[in-house]
Amino acid sequence: AKLKSSMEREPQKIREGYLVKKGSVFNKWKPMWVILQEDGIEFYKKKNDNSPKGMIPLKGSKIHSPCQDFAKRMFVFKLSTAKQQDHYFQASYLEERDAWVRDVKRAIQCIEGGQKFARKSTRRSIKLPETINLGALYIKMKHPDNGIKELRLEKDRKVFNHCFTGPCVVDWLVSSNSVRNRQEGLMLASALLNEGYLQPADDVSKNAAEGLAETTFLDLSDSYYYFPDG
């Protein structure tokens, strides 16, 4: 057997975990151990199985999320392959689905652009407590005295009124005891952003919200956000 050159390295594992998958033959939804590689998605009946039940190539595929083809199933995304086959996956909560969708999108973009999928770290997703009420939290965040201070920020000769930076949001979440640490704060800020309680104000934060950065919400001082209803 010929040795593989360094160019033909093994595809890298990007993300793995249990998702519920709709069967293509009997249409039953079953939990599967799913592995996203740079070039495709493999799914296994059990985590420790040696051979996959199936493999979906990413080249030429398109991802659809949110997918509302099934009224009673939440957090579903659909992957349509180049051969016009649809595969449906269901996550157990919003942040998990969005993380899978973001990584699959980036993997497809990398294939199209001939790039290597690069990521600083594969963070395990943190599950938010079910008890967090984002709407109530939003009202607290907007409180004139104890909430997040809205400022007049300037960058690249542009003025951003009634805005605040990413770290301001995370600082406030930590200091108000809404979260235990900055990583949880980042997760909660991402949930607020995904649900529309925070809006990206500048190009840096808009690109991240579109899924072009490692996280949808940025804990960076040059990322600006605002409240949607002013």
C-alpha positions as CSV (number, residue, x, y, z in Angstrom):
1,A,0.0,0.0,0.0
2,K,1.3,3.5,-0.9
3,L,1.9,5.8,2.0
4,K,-0.5,8.7,2.1
5,S,1.2,12.1,1.5
6,S,0.7,14.8,4.0
7,M,-1.8,16.4,1.6
8,E,-4.1,13.4,1.9
9,R,-4.4,13.5,5.7
10,E,-7.3,11.8,7.4
11,P,-10.4,13.9,7.6
12,Q,-10.6,15.7,11.0
13,K,-13.4,15.1,13.4
14,I,-15.2,18.4,14.0
15,R,-18.0,17.5,16.3
16,E,-19.7,14.4,17.7
17,G,-22.7,13.6,19.9
18,Y,-26.1,12.0,20.0
19,L,-28.8,13.4,17.7
20,V,-32.2,12.0,16.8
21,K,-32.2,11.0,13.1
22,K,-35.2,10.3,10.9
23,G,-34.9,6.9,9.3
24,S,-34.9,7.1,5.5
25,V,-36.7,3.7,5.0
26,F,-39.2,3.4,7.9
27,N,-39.4,7.1,8.8
28,K,-38.8,6.4,12.5
29,W,-36.9,8.8,14.5
30,K,-34.1,7.2,16.5
31,P,-31.1,8.4,18.5
32,M,-27.8,8.0,16.6
33,W,-24.2,8.8,17.5
34,V,-23.3,11.4,14.8
35,I,-19.8,12.4,13.8
36,L,-19.2,15.5,11.7
37,Q,-16.0,15.1,9.7
38,E,-14.5,17.7,7.4
39,D,-16.0,15.9,4.3
40,G,-19.1,14.2,5.6
41,I,-21.4,13.1,8.4
42,E,-21.2,9.5,9.7
43,F,-23.9,8.1,12.0
44,Y,-23.8,5.1,14.2
45,K,-26.4,3.1,16.1
46,K,-24.3,3.3,19.2
47,K,-21.3,5.4,20.3
48,N,-18.9,2.4,20.4
49,D,-20.0,0.7,17.1
50,N,-17.1,0.2,14.7
51,S,-18.9,0.6,11.4
52,P,-21.3,3.4,10.6
53,K,-25.0,2.9,9.6
54,G,-24.5,5.5,7.0
55,M,-22.4,8.4,5.7
56,I,-23.6,11.6,4.1
57,P,-21.1,13.5,1.9
58,L,-21.0,17.2,2.5
59,K,-19.8,18.3,-0.9
60,G,-22.7,20.0,-2.8
61,S,-25.0,19.6,0.3
62,K,-27.1,22.4,1.7
63,I,-28.3,22.8,5.3
64,H,-31.7,24.2,6.3
65,S,-32.3,25.5,9.8
66,P,-34.7,26.0,11.5
67,C,-36.5,23.2,9.7
68,Q,-40.2,23.2,10.4
69,D,-41.2,20.2,8.3
70,F,-42.4,18.4,11.4
71,A,-44.9,20.4,13.5
72,K,-44.3,18.5,16.7
73,R,-40.5,18.3,16.6
74,M,-38.4,21.2,17.7
75,F,-34.7,21.9,17.0
76,V,-34.6,20.0,13.7
77,F,-32.2,20.7,10.9
78,K,-32.2,19.3,7.4
79,L,-29.3,18.4,5.2
80,S,-30.1,18.1,1.5
81,T,-27.3,16.3,-0.4
82,A,-26.1,16.9,-4.0
83,K,-28.2,13.8,-5.0
84,Q,-31.4,15.5,-3.7
85,Q,-31.7,13.3,-0.6
86,D,-33.0,14.9,2.6
87,H,-31.6,13.9,6.0
88,Y,-33.3,15.2,9.1
89,F,-31.6,15.5,12.5
90,Q,-33.1,16.7,15.8
91,A,-31.1,18.2,18.6
92,S,-32.3,18.3,22.2
93,Y,-32.1,22.1,22.7
94,L,-31.6,25.3,20.7
95,E,-27.9,25.9,21.4
96,E,-27.0,22.4,20.5
97,R,-28.8,22.6,17.1
98,D,-27.3,25.9,16.3
99,A,-23.8,24.7,17.1
100,W,-24.2,21.7,14.8
101,V,-25.6,23.8,12.0
102,R,-22.8,26.4,12.3
103,D,-20.1,23.7,12.1
104,V,-21.8,21.9,9.2
105,K,-22.2,25.2,7.3
106,R,-18.5,26.0,7.9
107,A,-17.4,22.5,6.8
108,I,-19.4,22.9,3.5
109,Q,-18.0,26.4,3.0
110,C,-14.4,25.0,3.5
111,I,-15.0,22.3,1.0
112,E,-16.3,24.8,-1.6
113,G,-13.4,27.1,-0.9
114,G,-10.8,24.4,-0.8
115,Q,-9.8,25.4,2.7
116,K,-8.9,23.4,5.8
117,F,-11.5,23.6,8.6
118,A,-9.8,25.5,11.4
119,R,-11.1,26.0,14.8
120,K,-9.2,27.1,18.0
121,S,-10.9,24.6,20.3
122,T,-13.8,22.1,20.2
123,R,-15.7,23.3,23.2
124,R,-18.3,20.9,24.7
125,S,-21.6,22.6,24.6
126,I,-22.8,23.8,28.0
127,K,-26.5,23.2,28.6
128,L,-28.3,26.2,30.0
129,P,-30.6,25.6,33.0
130,E,-34.2,25.0,31.9
131,T,-35.3,27.6,34.5
132,I,-33.8,30.6,32.8
133,N,-36.5,32.9,31.5
134,L,-34.9,35.0,28.7
135,G,-37.8,37.5,28.6
136,A,-37.5,38.3,32.3
137,L,-33.8,38.5,32.1
138,Y,-34.1,40.9,29.2
139,I,-36.3,43.2,31.3
140,K,-33.7,43.2,34.0
141,M,-30.9,44.0,31.5
142,K,-32.8,47.0,30.3
143,H,-33.4,48.4,33.8
144,P,-32.3,52.1,33.8
145,D,-30.4,51.9,37.1
146,N,-29.2,48.2,37.4
147,G,-29.2,47.1,33.8
148,I,-26.6,47.3,31.1
149,K,-25.4,50.9,30.4
150,E,-26.2,52.0,26.8
151,L,-23.3,54.1,25.5
152,R,-22.3,56.2,22.5
153,L,-19.4,54.1,21.0
154,E,-17.2,55.1,18.1
155,K,-15.2,52.8,15.7
156,D,-13.8,53.3,12.2
157,R,-15.2,56.8,12.1
158,K,-18.7,55.5,12.7
159,V,-20.8,56.4,15.7
160,F,-22.9,53.7,17.4
161,N,-25.6,55.2,19.7
162,H,-27.3,53.2,22.5
163,C,-24.8,50.4,22.2
164,F,-22.7,48.2,24.5
165,T,-19.8,45.8,24.0
166,G,-19.8,42.0,24.2
167,P,-17.8,42.0,27.5
168,C,-20.3,44.4,29.1
169,V,-23.1,41.9,28.6
170,V,-21.0,39.0,30.0
171,D,-19.8,41.2,32.9
172,W,-23.4,42.1,33.7
173,L,-24.6,38.4,33.6
174,V,-21.8,37.4,35.9
175,S,-22.2,40.3,38.4
176,S,-26.0,39.8,38.5
177,N,-25.5,36.1,39.4
178,S,-27.3,35.0,36.3
179,V,-24.4,32.7,35.5
180,R,-21.4,31.2,37.4
181,N,-18.6,32.1,35.1
182,R,-17.8,33.9,31.8
183,Q,-18.2,30.7,29.7
184,E,-21.7,30.3,30.9
185,G,-22.2,34.0,30.3
186,L,-21.1,33.6,26.8
187,M,-23.6,30.7,26.3
188,L,-26.4,32.8,27.8
189,A,-25.6,35.8,25.8
190,S,-25.6,33.6,22.6
191,A,-29.1,32.4,23.6
192,L,-30.3,36.0,24.1
193,L,-28.8,36.9,20.6
194,N,-30.4,33.8,18.9
195,E,-33.8,34.7,20.4
196,G,-33.5,38.3,19.2
197,Y,-33.2,40.0,22.7
198,L,-29.8,41.3,21.6
199,Q,-28.9,42.6,18.1
200,P,-25.5,42.9,16.5
201,A,-24.6,46.5,15.8
202,D,-21.3,46.4,13.8
203,D,-19.7,44.2,11.1
204,V,-17.6,42.2,13.7
205,S,-20.7,41.1,15.7
206,K,-22.9,40.7,12.6
207,N,-20.4,38.3,11.0
208,A,-20.2,36.3,14.2
209,A,-24.0,36.2,14.4
210,E,-24.1,34.8,10.9
211,G,-22.0,31.9,12.0
212,L,-18.6,33.1,10.6
213,A,-16.8,33.1,14.0
214,E,-16.3,30.4,16.6
215,T,-19.2,31.6,18.7
216,T,-22.3,33.5,17.6
217,F,-21.9,36.1,20.4
218,L,-18.5,37.6,20.9
219,D,-17.0,38.4,24.3
220,L,-14.7,41.0,22.6
221,S,-14.4,44.7,23.3
222,D,-14.7,45.6,19.6
223,S,-18.1,43.7,19.2
224,Y,-21.1,46.0,19.6
225,Y,-24.7,45.1,20.5
226,Y,-27.9,46.9,21.1
227,F,-31.4,46.2,22.5
228,P,-33.9,45.7,19.6
229,D,-36.6,48.1,20.9
230,G,-34.3,51.0,21.7
